[in-house]
Amino acid sequence: MRHAASLLLFCILTCCVGTVYAQQQQQADTADKIKIIIANSGKFEYFKTDTGTFNKFVTDVILYQGTDTLYCDSLYQYIESKKLEAFGNVRVAQQGGTEATCDYLRYKSDARLAFMQGNVGLTDGKNNLWCEELTYDLTTKTGVYNKNGTLQSDSTTVSSTSGVYNVRSHDARFMGNVIVADPQYKINSEDLGYNTETKIETFYAHSVVTSDSGRSVLTTSRGTYDSKNVIARFTGRSSIWNDGQYIEADSMHYDKPSGYGYAIGKVVSIDTEQHTTIYCGRADYFRRQRVLWAILKPVMELATGKDTFYMRADTFYSAPMVRMRGKQFVMPVDTPEYRQDTTAIVQKTKGKLSDTTIVATDTDKSKTDTTRSAVKRSRARKPKQADTTDITIDEKPVVIDSMWGIPAFKYRLADFFRDTAIHPAVTKLKTGKKKKAPPIEVADTTTGDTTAPVFFTGYHHVLLFSDSMQAKCDSITYTRSDSMVRMMYNPVAWSRGSQITGDTILMQLDSASIRTMYVPENSFLVSRSGPEQAELFDQIQGRTLTAFFKDNNIRKMVVYPEAQTLYYSKDDAGAYVGLVEANSDLMRILFGEEKISKIKYIKDVKETVTPMEKADLPNARLSRFIWLYDERPASKEELFK
């Protein structure tokens, strides 16, 4: 009986609206788009008013338009405007499993455009969108909401004030207070694109990605983040904070599975553990190996408490030190061949000042440089032993290099750093005996040791600036573990009014300032005496030089052996007395008001004093004299040019 009633209702409806539909049959495509078939209804009523005619269907209404089906409790069909209104348990089903549900629907049949309101849901069977109001295009399967909505895709949910979701392409765009929640990460944004299949987020405004329980934070305003493969590609000013490491740049790429990332354009890289900041044009980072390369005018800022050091080079390289036998850390050796062909012989006389040399051999006989000739001279010259019976010195003229994990000794580093940081094998020997050191065994650095301290190396055209010290050289290395700065290849250091040169300069820092400076070979110190136009210089040179600092000023200095000095003596009134030339095996110099105040000669002293009127002032120069004041960095801004 009910089936007969439904059939009768269908026939009546067809007769009532036949004229309207007949006008739409000129084109088959248009007819398929707007043709409406009411397949089921418990009750039907027809109304005609001054504003138009409409049909009312009540109870278990089912409507077809092409392959789309509408279910609802009641339906109003407006004949002239080609609009529908559906109420109660509204559901729209489409091919492919797409469904939309709501409490109320207003539908324009010729445009196939639906406005849905109240408990709106849109799903393709896998991804679900919920909101209070949604405008849904049944042709493109695109939904638009403006009063808060949430999209769920697997374990990821995205909520925002407004959004657009295309069920067919799986693309979504979210605007206003966007929050992405996932077990692995969280995103806060103002404008975000998201694909439910590829799991790629596209950033169109300021966005923050947080992962690893807050240890990793990505910030950007433009770019993409592949949450499935954990790959970030940022094309706007962006930053990454990862467990104590911070980097920001104009554009960035970061692949978390491989641990490789690079940054380009006004790069700022901060290591909070090492208290270092690197500014450069490009930086490449290898997280697993803990390796950083910085190029394009890189400058490293080193905070040491009260003072801050700025270092500039053509390239900066940072990596963890590796383990030797036991618990000692060293910088990684360049090549296996170097490890086999390099030996070190250390001589040390216990309780006395000692002369220690390193002998390095090189299988490449074609190489000729100043380092080789220096090594040959070291072999030919026997170490001199100083008689220290009557000497009281509170600081020894050598430094303890804790990075190497061995006692204090003097060594050459000219061979140590050029293209990569390398470390010679070092063996302690009894006095007078020589023994070849075994090859160094180093750890596999495929994955960097997370417990190992980090070193920094700068290559070529190095400048260093701080309020208390300026320097230049061709290569520089800094190790935070022992606060040691090593300057190599034509190094020059300026401290207040003094200039220091040598084959290598080592500078030990403490928490607030410079502690000591050590020149292991060909040391030379010069400072201007009198006005600039007078061209008078106080000079000191020797094989080694150790300077001790207080409040970033040189307090005292020890030169040993082959110490020589040339300086201008003054009386109590400050008038010049004469030119003093002296030689000694060991020399101790005291400083006051940034100038030499007293010199003490120890053993084999030879001294001459020439009155000023008889002195050859233009040629009053020691053999290593060099004055490079014009090359001294004047400010930290000069390093950033």
Buried (B, 14 or more C-beta within 10 A) or exposed (E): EEEEEBEEBBEEBEEBBEEBBEEBEEEEEEBEBBBBEBEBBBEBEBEEEEEEBBBBBBEBBBBBBBEBBBBBBBBBBBBEEBBBBBBBBBBBBBEEEBBBBBBBBBBBBEBBBBBBBBEBBBBBEEBBBBBBBBBBBBEEBBBBBBEBBBBBBEEBBBBBBBBBBBBEEBBBBBBBEBBBBBEEBBBBBBBBBBBBEBBBBBBBBBBBBBBEEEEBBBBBBBBBBBBEEBBBBBBBBBBBBBEEBBBBBBBBBBBBEEBBBBBBBEBBBBBEEBBBBBBBBBBBBBBEBBBBBBBEBBBBBBEBEEBBBBBBBBBBBBBBBBBBEEEBBBBBBBEEEBBEBBBBBBBBBEEEBBBBBBBBEBEEEEEEEEBBEBBEEBEEEEEBEBEBEEBEBEBBBBBBBBBBBBBBBBBBBBBBBBEBBBBBBBBEBEEEEEEEBEBBEBBEBEEBBEEBBBBBBBBEEBBBBBEBBBBBBBBBBBBBBBBBBBBBBBBBBBBBBBBBBBBBBBBBBEEEBBBBBBBBBBBBBBBBBBEEEEEBBBBBBBBBBBBBBEEBBBEBBBBBBBBBBBBBBBEEEEEBEBBBBBBBBBBBBEBEEEBBEEBBBBBBBEEEEBEBEEBEBEEBBBEBBEBEEEEBBEEBEBBEE
